[in-house]
Amino acid sequence: MRTVLKRLVNDEKGLETVEYAIIAGLIVVGVIATIASIGTWVNTKFGELLTALSS
């Protein structure tokens, strides 16, 4: 039992997995924010174009 507990405490593979998951999550949040920002900008430009064509 003591040996199993020592192996669990010394095992760092799970920690690496958590770190990679956090990094991947931050990347996904950044990509979503960028896409949302670009979408808003494109929507504004199309609105301006529609207004210019209507007048």
Summary of the structure (lengths in Angstrom):
residues: 55
radius of gyration: 24.3
end to end distance: 80.8
largest distance: 80.8
contacts: 97
relative contact order: 0.06
helix: 93%
strand: 0%
